[in-house]
Amino acid sequence: MTEAATRLRHTPGAPAWASLMVHGLDAGKEFYQGLFGWEFRAGPRQLGPYVRAVAAGHEVAGLGKKADGRQLPVAWLPYLATDDADDTAAAVRSYGGTVAVGPLDAEQAGRMAIVSDPHGAPFGLWQDVHVPGLGTAPRGMAGAPVWFELVTRETGRVVKFYQAVFGYDVQSVEAPGADYLTLCVAGVPVAGIQGVGDALPRDRGPHWRTYFAVADPDGMAGRVEKLGGGVVRGPGDSPYGRVATLADPEGAHFSVIRPAAADR
């Protein structure tokens, strides 16, 4: 979780955006505005009603209304940058993943697809056209995504897929009992993969987790329940900062973190 990662935002494989599709868009906006102080602007509507969340003048994430009849879980979806969404979607298929949506144009903002890795973890692809303000919040700014982490059964096999598709370099975290890899672009850590073995939730399967930067994870944990959400884990200290995992009223899990750099 480094400052240098912000310079790679449009580099293939780097985190580019985070999006959440909910059943109740107005209720979702009210919850996240109460939690993070977000304001909202209209966004592209190819997949239905959609808004962009704004923090301190920067567009940091998206919220959309889930289509009626779709039984997909409500979950935050990270988008990884690509120079060519069509080519990358083809690579996803070639290396055993699946393409669920697209690639398609998101009005004038860029081109996107929703895909999943061979173990079923969904994520997005984003081909940027450098819309001013889109996903350009300073790294570590309160209310903006600061880290993306794949939670899966074990890291050894799935990491080969992400290396093949995005060309990541990989660093292992050396700690007793840990199964954790850091994905790097040009030597800069941009995301992680955590193997949790049998602790993987059966009702969720492999999934990506989004971390949002905040000044006070403990305060967020207290506030989330008043807004109708819940505390899944924490708050507690980690090598990367103080962190808590929360859930919104529709059950979407996400983490909030005060990065360790903020304490120095």
C-alpha positions as CSV (number, residue, x, y, z in Angstrom):
1,M,0.0,0.0,0.0
2,T,2.3,2.7,-1.3
3,E,2.1,6.3,-2.6
4,A,3.9,5.2,-5.8
5,A,0.9,3.1,-6.7
6,T,-1.1,6.2,-7.5
7,R,1.2,6.9,-10.5
8,L,0.3,3.5,-12.0
9,R,-3.5,4.0,-11.9
10,H,-3.8,3.7,-15.7
11,T,-1.0,1.0,-16.1
12,P,-2.3,-2.4,-17.1
13,G,-3.0,-4.5,-14.0
14,A,-3.2,-1.6,-11.6
15,P,-6.4,-0.9,-9.7
16,A,-8.6,1.5,-11.6
17,W,-12.1,1.7,-10.0
18,A,-14.5,0.1,-7.5
19,S,-18.2,-0.4,-8.1
20,L,-21.1,-1.8,-6.2
21,M,-24.5,-2.9,-7.6
22,V,-27.3,-2.8,-5.0
23,H,-31.0,-3.5,-5.0
24,G,-31.9,-0.2,-3.4
25,L,-29.8,2.6,-5.0
26,D,-31.3,5.4,-3.0
27,A,-30.8,3.5,0.3
28,G,-27.3,2.6,-0.8
29,K,-26.4,6.2,-1.5
30,E,-27.9,7.3,1.9
31,F,-25.8,4.6,3.7
32,Y,-22.5,5.5,2.1
33,Q,-23.0,9.2,2.3
34,G,-23.6,8.8,6.0
35,L,-20.5,6.6,6.4
36,F,-18.0,8.3,4.1
37,G,-19.6,11.6,3.4
38,W,-19.7,10.9,-0.3
39,E,-21.7,13.0,-2.7
40,F,-22.9,11.7,-6.0
41,R,-22.9,12.5,-9.7
42,A,-24.7,10.8,-12.6
43,G,-22.7,8.1,-14.3
44,P,-23.1,5.9,-17.4
45,R,-26.3,3.9,-17.6
46,Q,-25.5,0.9,-19.9
47,L,-26.2,-1.5,-17.0
48,G,-29.0,0.5,-15.5
49,P,-29.2,3.5,-13.1
50,Y,-25.6,4.3,-11.9
51,V,-23.9,7.1,-10.0
52,R,-20.3,8.1,-9.2
53,A,-19.3,8.7,-5.6
54,V,-17.4,11.9,-5.0
55,A,-15.0,12.6,-2.1
56,A,-13.3,16.0,-1.8
57,G,-14.1,16.7,-5.4
58,H,-12.7,13.4,-6.7
59,E,-14.7,10.6,-8.2
60,V,-13.7,7.5,-6.1
61,A,-16.2,4.7,-6.7
62,G,-19.5,3.8,-8.4
63,L,-23.0,2.7,-7.2
64,G,-25.6,1.1,-9.5
65,K,-29.0,-0.5,-9.3
66,K,-28.9,-4.3,-9.7
67,A,-31.2,-5.5,-12.5
68,D,-34.4,-7.2,-11.4
69,G,-34.2,-10.9,-11.5
70,R,-30.4,-11.2,-11.3
71,Q,-29.4,-13.5,-8.4
72,L,-25.8,-12.3,-8.1
73,P,-24.6,-11.4,-4.6
74,V,-24.3,-7.8,-3.6
75,A,-20.5,-7.2,-3.5
76,W,-17.9,-4.5,-4.2
77,L,-16.2,-5.2,-7.5
78,P,-12.7,-3.9,-8.2
79,Y,-11.7,-2.9,-11.8
80,L,-8.2,-3.5,-13.0
81,A,-6.7,-1.3,-15.7
82,T,-6.0,-2.5,-19.2
83,D,-4.9,-0.8,-22.4
84,D,-7.4,-2.9,-24.4
85,A,-10.4,-4.4,-22.7
86,D,-11.2,-6.7,-25.7
87,D,-7.7,-8.2,-25.7
88,T,-7.6,-8.7,-22.0
89,A,-11.1,-10.3,-22.0
90,A,-9.8,-12.7,-24.6
91,A,-6.8,-13.5,-22.4
92,V,-9.1,-14.1,-19.4
93,R,-10.9,-16.8,-21.5
94,S,-7.6,-18.2,-22.8
95,Y,-6.3,-18.8,-19.3
96,G,-9.4,-20.4,-17.9
97,G,-11.5,-17.5,-16.7
98,T,-14.9,-16.4,-17.9
99,V,-16.4,-13.2,-19.3
100,A,-19.8,-12.3,-17.9
101,V,-20.4,-8.8,-19.3
102,G,-18.9,-7.0,-22.3
103,P,-16.6,-5.7,-23.3
104,L,-18.7,-2.6,-23.9
105,D,-18.3,1.2,-23.9
106,A,-19.2,3.1,-20.8
107,E,-20.5,6.2,-22.7
108,Q,-17.4,8.4,-23.2
109,A,-15.6,7.4,-20.1
110,G,-13.9,4.2,-21.2
111,R,-14.5,0.5,-22.1
112,M,-15.2,-2.2,-19.5
113,A,-15.9,-5.8,-19.0
114,I,-16.9,-8.0,-16.0
115,V,-15.0,-11.3,-15.8
116,S,-14.0,-13.9,-13.3
117,D,-10.9,-16.0,-12.6
118,P,-10.8,-19.8,-13.0
119,H,-11.9,-20.2,-9.3
120,G,-14.9,-17.9,-9.8
121,A,-13.8,-14.6,-8.2
122,P,-15.3,-11.8,-10.2
123,F,-13.6,-8.6,-11.1
124,G,-13.8,-5.8,-13.7
125,L,-11.6,-4.6,-16.6
126,W,-11.3,-0.9,-17.3
127,Q,-9.9,0.7,-20.4
128,D,-9.5,4.3,-19.5
129,V,-9.8,7.3,-21.7
130,H,-8.5,9.6,-19.0
131,V,-11.8,11.4,-18.0
132,P,-10.8,14.2,-15.7
133,G,-11.4,13.3,-12.1
134,L,-12.3,9.6,-12.7
135,G,-10.5,7.5,-10.2
136,T,-7.7,10.0,-9.7
137,A,-8.1,10.6,-5.9
138,P,-4.7,11.0,-4.1
139,R,-3.6,7.7,-2.7
140,G,-4.8,7.3,0.9
141,M,-7.4,10.1,0.7
142,A,-10.2,9.4,3.2
143,G,-13.2,7.8,1.5
144,A,-11.2,6.5,-1.5
145,P,-10.2,2.9,-2.3
146,V,-6.6,2.3,-1.2
147,W,-6.1,-1.5,-1.7
148,F,-7.7,-4.5,-3.4
149,E,-7.2,-8.1,-2.1
150,L,-8.3,-11.4,-3.5
151,V,-9.5,-13.8,-0.8
152,T,-9.3,-17.4,-2.1
153,R,-8.6,-20.9,-0.9
154,E,-4.9,-21.0,-1.8
155,T,-2.6,-18.6,-3.8
156,G,-0.4,-21.0,-5.7
157,R,-2.6,-21.9,-8.7
158,V,-4.7,-18.8,-9.1
159,V,-1.7,-16.4,-9.1
160,K,-0.6,-18.0,-12.3
161,F,-3.8,-16.8,-14.0
162,Y,-3.3,-13.2,-12.9
163,Q,0.4,-13.3,-13.9
164,A,-0.5,-14.6,-17.4
165,V,-3.3,-12.0,-18.0
166,F,-1.6,-8.9,-16.5
167,G,2.1,-9.8,-16.3
168,Y,2.3,-9.2,-12.5
169,D,5.5,-9.7,-10.6
170,V,4.8,-11.5,-7.3
171,Q,6.3,-11.0,-3.8
172,S,5.7,-13.6,-1.0
173,V,4.9,-12.5,2.5
174,E,7.2,-14.5,4.8
175,A,5.3,-15.2,8.0
176,P,4.5,-18.5,9.9
177,G,1.3,-20.0,8.6
178,A,0.7,-17.1,6.1
179,D,-0.4,-17.7,2.5
180,Y,-0.2,-14.2,1.1
181,L,1.2,-12.8,-2.2
182,T,1.6,-9.2,-3.3
183,L,1.0,-8.4,-6.9
184,C,3.3,-5.7,-8.3
185,V,3.4,-3.6,-11.4
186,A,6.9,-2.1,-12.3
187,G,8.0,-3.1,-8.8
188,V,5.1,-1.3,-7.0
189,P,2.6,-3.3,-4.9
190,V,-0.9,-2.8,-6.3
191,A,-3.0,-5.7,-4.9
192,G,-2.8,-8.8,-2.8
193,I,-3.9,-12.4,-2.8
194,Q,-4.7,-14.1,0.5
195,G,-5.1,-17.9,0.8
196,V,-7.4,-18.8,3.7
197,G,-7.9,-22.5,3.1
198,D,-11.1,-24.0,4.7
199,A,-11.9,-20.6,6.3
200,L,-13.1,-19.4,2.9
201,P,-16.8,-18.6,3.4
202,R,-18.9,-21.2,1.6
203,D,-21.7,-18.8,0.9
204,R,-19.3,-16.3,-0.9
205,G,-16.5,-18.4,-2.4
206,P,-13.4,-16.7,-3.8
207,H,-13.9,-12.9,-3.9
208,W,-12.1,-9.6,-4.1
209,R,-12.2,-7.3,-1.0
210,T,-12.0,-3.5,-1.3
211,Y,-10.3,-1.4,1.3
212,F,-11.2,2.3,1.8
213,A,-8.9,4.7,3.5
214,V,-10.3,6.4,6.7
215,A,-8.9,8.4,9.5
216,D,-10.7,6.4,12.3
217,P,-11.6,2.7,11.7
218,D,-13.0,2.5,15.3
219,G,-15.3,5.4,14.7
220,M,-16.5,3.8,11.4
221,A,-17.2,0.6,13.2
222,G,-19.4,2.4,15.6
223,R,-21.1,4.5,13.0
224,V,-21.9,1.6,10.6
225,E,-24.4,-0.1,12.9
226,K,-26.3,3.2,13.4
227,L,-26.6,3.4,9.7
228,G,-28.1,-0.1,9.4
229,G,-24.9,-2.0,8.5
230,G,-22.7,-4.3,10.7
231,V,-19.2,-5.1,11.9
232,V,-17.8,-8.3,10.4
233,R,-14.4,-8.2,12.0
234,G,-12.3,-5.8,14.1
235,P,-11.3,-3.1,14.5
236,G,-7.7,-4.3,15.0
237,D,-4.1,-3.5,14.2
238,S,-2.3,-5.1,11.2
239,P,1.2,-4.6,9.7
240,Y,-0.4,-2.3,7.2
241,G,-2.5,-0.2,9.6
242,R,-5.6,-0.3,11.8
243,V,-8.4,-2.1,9.9
244,A,-12.0,-3.2,10.3
245,T,-14.2,-5.2,8.0
246,L,-17.8,-3.9,7.7
247,A,-21.0,-4.8,5.9
248,D,-23.6,-2.5,4.4
249,P,-27.3,-3.0,4.9
250,E,-27.6,-5.3,1.8
251,G,-24.6,-7.4,3.1
252,A,-21.8,-6.1,0.9
253,H,-18.5,-6.6,2.8
254,F,-15.7,-4.0,2.6
255,S,-12.8,-3.0,4.8
256,V,-11.7,0.4,6.2
257,I,-8.1,1.1,7.0
258,R,-6.0,3.8,8.5
259,P,-2.8,3.1,6.6
260,A,0.3,2.6,8.8
261,A,1.9,5.6,7.0
262,A,-0.8,7.8,8.4
263,D,0.5,7.0,11.9
264,R,4.0,8.1,11.2
